Structure formats: C-alpha cells, structure tokens
Amino acid sequence: MLSRTFTAVEGFPGVDLAYPVLRPDETLADSVSALLEVEVFLGGLIEPPAADAPLDKVWRLDADGVILYDPDAAQVGTTLFLDPLCRPYPDLLTLGRRIARRPSGSGGYELPAKSSAEVIVKDATWMSAGLHGTPWRLVAAFAGQDQSEQAPA
C-alpha cells in the first residue's frame, strides 16, 4: 500500500509505503512500513535536464493541488490552487486543475520571466505513475518563447 501524501510529524510532505509480511500459510503475520519524504525520494529518481535540453523541469502535483516535488524547493508543499502567488496566472490554475483530474494530457501556461517583466510560455505534458493503486501526476514542463518573440497573430 502506498498512502496519499500527508504532512509527517517531522514537518515534511511524506508517504507511507507498507508491505505485508505473510506466514508460510499466506496469513498476515505483520507488515513493514517506511515513511518516505516525497521531495527526497523523487529528487533521487528525477535527474535535472541537460543544459541544452528543451525540458525545463519535472514537477509533481497531488490531486488536491499540492506541489510535492519541484526543483525549486520553495514550491514544494504549496497548494497551487490556494497560493496567492499563483492567482495572477489563470492559465496555470486551469492547467493545474486539468492535471489533477486527468491521468495524462498536455497544455500550456504563462509565467513572468524571473529576470524581467516579459512573459514566458511553458508547455506541459503529464502522465500518471503510481504504486499499489496510488497515482502520482508527473509533469514535464518545456520552456517556450517569450511573448515578445512570438510572431503576430
């Protein structure tokens, strides 16, 4: 069994991975349980993209909108749908809701560039991966063009 994500007593987003220990006659003897810190667990599995790759980053969104993995540690643990910093970006919120509802898909969103007032367009593709019936949405974001560089409509 893999639990849904929760805030562990230690203060981090975690999941519990439990596995039954059976007797020779296949009856339950006990179980083994491991508390996994989601950010550390996924950070060890997801390699950062190469400098020349079109992939910008990979992040994980829970069904309730909590960002459970992001290379930007400040994003981890925030609720996308409630974060005041995300409210000005309706495309991102709409895409986040689609990601939470659908097991796979693609879409786009806009964010301001970190070093200027220009807008960056990002394309995202997501899929579900999981263990023991607990799905995780893994999102690959690809940096697009600045709005100022796009051809006129």
N, C-alpha and C positions, 0 to 999 in steps of 0.2 A: 504494500500500500504506500502510495505517495500522497501526503496531505496537501491541501491547499496551502498557500503561503500565509504565514501569520507572523506577528512580531514576537520574537522569542523573548524570554525573560532577560536575556543578555542585551536586548535592545536592537537586534538586527532582524531584517526580514529573513525568515527561515522556512524550511520544510522538514517534515519528519518522514524518513524513509523507514518503513517497518517490513520485516520479513518473518514469516512463521518458522518455528523450529518444530519439526514433526518427529514423533516417535517412530520406531520401525513399523508399527501397525497403522501409520498415517494419521494418528490422532495428534491434536495440538499439545505440545509439551510446553512451549514458551514462545517468545518472539525476540527478535533482535531489532533494536531501534537506533537510528542515527539522526541527529539533528544536523542539517546542512545549512550553512549560511549561503543563501542563493547567490549573492554577488561573488563570493569567493569560488563557489562551485562552478558557476557559469564562466567566470573570468578565467578559470583554468582550462575551460573547454573551447572558448571562443578566442581565436587569435586576432589581434588587430590587423586591419587590412594593410597591404603593402602601400608604400607611399605613392606609387603610380597606378594603383587600382581604382576603378570607378566607385567601388564600395566605400561609403563614408564611415558607417559604423553598423554594428548589430546591437539591438536592444531587445529587452523582454518586457512585455506588458501582460499583467494579470487581467482576468475577466472583469474585475471591479475597477480597472483603470490605474492600478498601482504599477509604477515602473520598478521592476525588480532586478533589472540589470541594465546598465548603461556604462560605457567607458567614462562618461562624465559622472564621477561619484556623487556630485551634488544632486543629480537627478534621481538616484536610487532611493526608493522609499516614498517619493512624492506621488500623489494621486493626480494623474493627468487631468481628469475631469474637474478637479477642485482647485488646482494650483492657480493662484492669481496671475502668475507669470505667463500661463498658457491661455488665459481668457482672450487676449487680443488676437489670437490666431485660430479663427473658427475652422479653417481647413484642417489644422492639426487635431482639434477636438472631434470633428466629424470623422476623420480617418481613425482616430483612436477608438471611437465607438464602433466603427466597422470592424476593426481588428478584434475587439472584444467579442463581437457577435459571430463573426465568421471564421471558420477554421483556416482559411487561406484566401489570398487575394492580393490586390495591389492598388495603389492610389498615390496621391501626391499631397504635399502641403508646403506652406511657405513660412519662413522664419527670417528675422533680421540677421544680417551678417554680423559676426562678433566684432569686427574691426571697423565697421562703417554703418551708415544708415541704409545701405542697399538691402534688397530682399533676395534671399537665396531660396530657390525652388528645390525641393527634395522629392524624389520618387522613392516609394517604399514597396517592398514585396514582403509578404509574411506567410508563414506556414505554422502548423501546429506540430509540436513534438511533445512527447509525454512518456510517462511510465506508469504502469498499473492503472490506466484509465484517467489519469490526471493530465489534461492537456496544458501545454505552455505555448504561448504565442511568441515566436521568434521573428523579429522584424529586421530586415536588411534595408538600410537607407542609403540611397545613392544621391550624391550632390548633383544638382542640376546647374543651370545657368543663372547668373544674376538677372533680375528683371530688366535692368538697363541694357543688357547684352542681347536680349531676345529680339527677334525680328518683329516688326509691327504686324498687327493682325490684318 
